[in-house]
């Protein structure tokens, strides 16, 4: 499975990791909680289907979506608009034509969209007053 894993090397100069960075030889890896926050910002900038799937898995296995959303402003020096972030997490139109990502867990695009729609409706009531 590792030999088929796709990865991206990206730099976010305005992002400050909150958790310890793991080192594997010369490769540094962020903790999964920090990756969740980066995925939220990525979705708010360009809604790719693969990012929705990645964040779906993280939120169902590691850290809640609400907890991650609340950490965005603390870890980005550039202010993020919370309303825009919430709307982006339920705006699926840009991702509809994306290819299905190769995943190693059971989930359909329909399930992923349903999860975000349900979670954001709950979170929005708590965050936006």
Protein Blocks (a to p, Z undefined) as FASTA:
>chain_A
ZZmpccdddddfkbccfbdcddehjaccddfklmmmmmmmmmmmoccfklmmmmmmmmmm
mbcfklmmmmmmmmpmbdcdfklmmmmmmccklmmmpccdddfbdcdfklmmmmmmmmmm
mmmmmmpZZ
